[in-house]
């Protein structure tokens, strides 16, 4: 896998065209970080040799860090360094994800994300159901509060804001409606909603479900809960395809139920990604990583050590879906979910130059 950014010219390669979901032979040119020209050309008869396949770089909208750095509490300089570290494994675009931490730390982290030059930020913290807290410290959780929301939105002014929260909590409806009205996107996560509550949340403006199955009440045939809404609604559903968070057959099940344009691959990766086993930080918690698996002292899974390109390959392997479905699930679908598809997620003239050549 090779990453192309900023200035490049590739000739006679096979370019993935998102609207048609096909590879077409052609040339692609980028200057100053923007795609300037894509020209498709007829395939030559008798063409031999390896086809160089160029696809949009993966867009990870749910990742807490890597290379020993957690976005919650990281400095601007550390966040800028992380941009290069992510790009080295193919993820040119990402939404730094801020986990539950002290309020002022979270707000400052959002400001730092903006200053570091990212397109947006994902706030996955505080407004979560303690019954489904996962790897979030219960001491750091709080009820949804519109005044608090306004502080976060002000800190992020000028970049996109994506929020994970539990809509069933007190003031949840008011919070969701206020966030959506302000231009943020909202996903339901770390939630104990019933299926009826989940459909109400969708009517308020929730458009996605965070790491589907994880940190949610399990699916039961008489009490299907939030998972049934995630699978049966037209909302986006995140999947972590690391082989730890979800059994491969669960991934296959989702792929057979959800429309292919509503599956969103994420990593939920944490600071230990790309590092040796050891003890790392995730928001306000210490996390132990052994053999690449991250857990809290209670044994709860605490994020992954996955990169999204590998997650895309895993999705094909686990679910048996075609490459085109996997590309979209790692690129245009997440970009659309958080509202940055006008800039990234596909290869098109005028979009940010972010492409990878597949192995």
C-alpha atoms as one frame of an Amber mdcrd trajectory, in Angstrom:
protein
   0.000   0.000   0.000   1.350   3.385  -1.038  -0.074   6.777   0.001  -0.429
   9.745  -2.374  -0.996  13.270  -0.992  -0.409  16.864  -2.022   1.268  16.811
  -5.481   1.227  13.695  -7.663   0.575  12.507 -11.183  -0.354   8.896 -11.893
  -0.673   7.681 -15.464  -2.312   4.545 -16.817  -3.589   3.424 -13.408  -6.969
   1.941 -12.493  -8.876   4.595 -10.556 -11.821   3.736  -8.320 -14.833   5.833
  -9.325 -17.233   6.033  -6.374 -20.436   6.958  -8.277 -20.155   3.988 -10.637
 -18.489   1.721  -8.026 -16.012   0.607 -10.699 -12.310   0.877 -11.542 -11.519
   2.754 -14.739  -8.166   3.086 -16.446  -6.923   6.658 -16.518  -4.673   9.416
 -15.249  -5.028  11.471 -12.064  -3.215  14.696 -11.188  -3.099  16.604  -7.903
  -1.463  19.926  -7.073  -1.333  21.854  -3.808  -3.237  19.138  -2.008  -6.239
  19.252  -4.374  -7.194  16.864  -7.199  -6.983  18.925 -10.376  -7.681  16.435
 -13.131  -8.964  12.896 -13.670  -9.012  11.594 -17.202 -10.311   8.155 -18.059
  -8.870   6.487 -21.149  -9.856   3.367 -23.088  -8.176   0.179 -21.929  -5.597
  -1.134 -24.369  -6.280  -4.548 -25.810  -3.886  -7.165 -24.615  -2.803  -5.113
 -21.584  -0.608  -7.263 -19.388   1.130  -6.887 -16.068  -0.149  -5.850 -12.679
  -2.987  -3.368 -12.586  -2.215  -0.482 -10.257  -5.443   0.138  -8.333  -5.906
   3.625  -6.869  -8.635   4.173  -4.281  -9.634   7.040  -1.979  -7.687   7.032
   1.272  -9.720   5.617   4.186 -11.651   8.114   6.314 -11.601   7.147  10.004
 -14.284   9.080  11.877 -13.829   7.208  15.166 -10.275   6.956  16.452  -8.794
   8.008  19.794  -5.105   8.010  18.869  -2.026   5.964  18.025   1.752   6.014
  18.456   1.418   6.418  22.221  -0.716   9.575  22.004  -4.349   9.939  23.097
  -6.266  12.807  21.481  -7.895  13.578  24.842  -5.335  15.856  26.430  -2.855
  15.870  23.541  -1.073  19.083  22.567  -1.449  20.735  19.180   2.052  19.562
  18.268   1.218  15.964  19.197  -1.967  16.121  17.144  -0.045  17.427  14.145
   2.464  14.602  14.516  -0.406  12.120  14.595  -1.635  13.340  11.206   1.584
  12.039   9.674   1.494   8.811  11.679  -2.037   8.057  10.479  -1.121   8.902
   6.883   1.738   6.396   7.029  -0.843   3.584   7.323  -3.199   5.040   4.708
  -5.570   7.123   6.826  -5.144  10.631   5.457  -8.472  11.924   6.803  -9.734
  11.328  10.344 -11.878  12.842  13.037  -9.863  12.829  16.268 -12.153  11.289
  18.859 -12.233  12.696  22.372 -13.167  10.143  25.036 -14.625  10.916  28.472
 -12.172  13.018  30.478 -12.444  16.059  32.770 -14.686  18.633  31.096 -12.015
  21.289  30.673  -9.593  18.732  29.223 -12.184  17.693  26.656 -12.967  21.269
  25.642  -9.296  22.172  25.331  -8.744  19.013  23.275 -11.455  20.121  20.847
  -9.741  23.498  20.501  -6.434  21.741  19.834  -8.007  19.532  17.158  -9.167
  22.667  15.340  -5.794  24.373  15.707  -4.016  21.257  14.425  -5.902  21.580
  11.136  -8.321  18.655  11.159 -11.613  18.818   9.241 -13.646  17.838  12.268
 -13.800  16.291  15.713 -15.735  13.397  17.216 -16.848  13.865  20.832 -17.500
  10.433  22.343 -17.753  11.176  25.987 -19.602  12.442  29.017 -23.149  12.072
  27.715 -23.176   8.262  27.886 -25.307   5.740  29.772 -23.344   4.406  32.740
 -24.979   0.983  32.223 -23.184   0.801  28.864 -20.098   2.837  29.709 -17.643
   0.392  28.156 -14.123   1.775  28.669 -15.287   5.197  29.860 -14.700   6.177
  33.465 -18.056   6.539  35.291 -16.663   9.538  37.206 -16.313  11.399  33.908
 -19.909  10.901  32.731 -22.649  13.542  32.847 -26.221  14.085  31.729 -26.734
  15.869  28.400 -26.668  19.614  28.911 -27.305  22.143  26.146 -25.219  24.850
  27.828 -22.308  22.408  27.962 -22.920  21.477  24.326 -22.666  25.149  23.370
 -19.203  25.332  24.930 -18.032  22.416  22.797 -19.550  23.869  19.640 -17.861
  27.202  20.286 -14.515  25.442  20.826 -14.956  23.647  17.485 -16.272  26.634
  15.533 -15.207  26.299  11.899 -14.841  22.505  11.804 -17.379  19.675  11.720
 -18.614  18.201  14.985 -19.792  14.616  15.341 -21.192  13.485  18.684 -21.769
  10.079  20.250 -24.257  10.130  23.121 -27.061   8.161  24.783 -30.327   9.819
  23.686 -32.408   8.098  26.381 -30.757  10.114  29.147 -32.583  13.010  30.781
 -32.691  16.025  28.414 -31.552  13.761  25.569 -34.155  14.995  23.092 -33.393
  18.650  23.760 -29.665  17.934  23.419 -29.982  16.044  20.119 -32.245  18.661
  18.555 -29.922  21.465  19.650 -26.848  19.698  18.284 -28.455  18.953  14.914
 -29.840  22.501  14.684 -26.294  23.800  15.190 -24.972  21.670  12.295 -23.491
  18.778  14.274 -24.180  15.141  13.466 -25.229  12.752  16.227 -24.856   8.987
  16.647 -26.343   6.872  19.405 -23.742   4.975  21.385 -23.020   3.643  24.854
 -26.792   3.448  25.064 -29.381   1.207  26.711 -32.322   2.339  24.581 -35.268
   0.134  23.795 -36.088  -0.267  20.126 -38.978   2.174  20.540 -36.702   4.759
  22.158 -34.171   4.282  19.366 -36.713   5.086  16.664 -37.754   8.188  18.610
 -34.110   9.269  18.720 -33.882   8.865  14.951 -36.900  11.162  14.585 -35.082
  13.793  16.680 -32.128  13.799  14.272 -29.821  10.931  15.261 -28.399   9.481
  12.028 -26.015   6.736  13.125 -25.083   4.097  15.682 -21.631   4.020  17.243
 -19.663   0.728  17.161 -22.814  -1.329  16.610 -23.281  -4.183  19.145 -20.524
  -2.851  21.401 -21.589  -0.948  24.543 -25.247  -1.720  23.824 -27.716  -4.103
  25.442 -27.550  -7.450  23.594 -30.172  -8.309  20.987 -33.019 -10.411  22.427
 -35.884 -11.846  20.411 -38.529 -10.327  22.706 -36.587  -7.172  23.547 -34.603
  -6.333  20.415 -33.411  -3.006  21.767 -31.202  -0.472  20.052 -29.417  -3.099
  17.945 -32.606  -3.909  16.030 -33.045  -0.227  15.211 -29.413   0.008  14.111
 -29.891  -2.917  11.735 -33.414  -2.240  10.457 -33.423   1.550  10.137 -31.908
   3.607   7.358 -29.292   5.038   9.753 -25.554   4.485   9.480 -24.050   1.635
  11.501 -20.403   1.648  12.579 -18.485  -1.635  12.641 -15.082  -2.375  14.169
 -13.624  -5.174  12.037 -10.638  -6.223  14.135 -11.841  -9.737  14.958 -12.039
  -8.785  18.661 -14.997  -6.426  18.965 -17.186  -8.491  16.651 -17.194 -12.134
  15.580 -16.715 -12.388  11.809 -20.158 -13.983  11.436 -21.703 -10.981  13.177
 -20.038  -8.765  10.588 -21.401 -11.027   7.855 -24.889 -10.768   9.364 -24.778
  -6.962   9.321 -23.576  -6.937   5.717 -26.627  -8.983   4.684 -29.084  -6.701
   6.482 -27.760  -3.151   6.112 -27.724  -1.393   2.733 -24.118  -1.221   1.530
 -24.180   2.587   1.634 -25.009   2.613   5.366 -22.151   0.457   6.684 -19.363
   2.576   8.194 -16.035   0.995   9.055 -14.161   2.556  11.973 -11.224   1.535
  14.127 -12.011   2.995  17.576  -8.225   2.735  17.825  -6.388   4.027  20.871
  -2.936   5.265  21.823  -1.347   1.800  21.751  -1.959   1.431  18.011   1.368
   0.953  16.271   3.111   0.405  19.635   4.359  -2.575  21.679   2.156  -4.156
  24.338   1.995  -2.180  27.580  -0.117   0.257  29.603  -1.650   3.265  27.831
  -4.246   5.976  28.409  -7.739   6.245  26.933  -9.430   9.424  28.114  -9.507
   9.092  31.883  -8.636   5.384  32.088  -5.501   3.254  32.068  -5.657   0.474
  29.482  -3.502  -2.623  29.208  -2.629  -3.945  25.768  -1.532  -7.558  25.360
  -1.145  -9.290  22.002  -2.770  -6.241  20.427  -5.968  -6.483  22.542  -6.760
  -3.479  24.746  -8.677  -3.976  28.014  -9.404  -2.077  31.216  -8.594  -3.454
  34.671 -12.164  -4.838  34.684 -11.497  -6.787  31.496 -13.640  -4.534  29.275
 -12.479  -4.107  25.685 -11.038  -0.594  25.416 -10.733   0.390  21.794  -8.635
  -1.370  19.176  -5.128  -1.337  17.730  -6.461  -1.512  14.179  -5.766   0.741
  11.201  -8.643   1.337   8.802  -6.994  -0.058   5.675  -6.627  -3.394   7.470
 -10.197  -3.047   8.729 -11.339  -2.666   5.130  -9.526  -5.868   4.128 -10.956
  -7.630   7.192 -14.475  -6.566   6.218 -14.082  -8.309   2.860 -12.716 -11.416
   4.559 -15.273 -11.553   7.377 -18.395 -10.685   5.404 -17.477 -11.990   1.957
 -18.403  -8.650   0.382 -16.845  -7.372  -2.846 -13.955  -4.926  -2.751 -16.217
  -2.097  -3.918 -18.481  -2.472  -0.857 -15.467  -2.450   1.454 -13.955   0.640
  -0.190 -17.193   2.595   0.187 -17.611   1.484   3.812 -14.152   2.858   4.629
 -14.315   6.038   2.538 -17.472   7.695   1.231 -19.892   6.245   3.800 -18.103
   7.609   6.877 -17.510  10.914   5.089 -21.236  11.218   4.385 -22.191  10.200
   7.915 -20.316  13.139   9.440 -20.893  15.599   6.595 -17.415  15.963   5.081
 -18.086  14.179   1.778 -17.813  17.447  -0.137 -14.073  17.394   0.635 -13.052
  13.743   1.061 -14.236  10.168   0.659 -13.925   9.828  -3.103 -11.562  10.743
  -5.922 -12.988  13.722  -7.764 -11.756  17.016  -9.141 -11.776  19.679  -6.433
 -11.554  17.272  -3.522  -8.602  16.914  -1.163  -5.809  14.818  -2.657  -5.867
  11.651  -0.570  -5.364   8.381  -2.402  -3.706   5.037  -1.840  -2.394   2.410
  -4.208  -3.537  -1.027  -3.127  -1.014  -3.827  -2.734
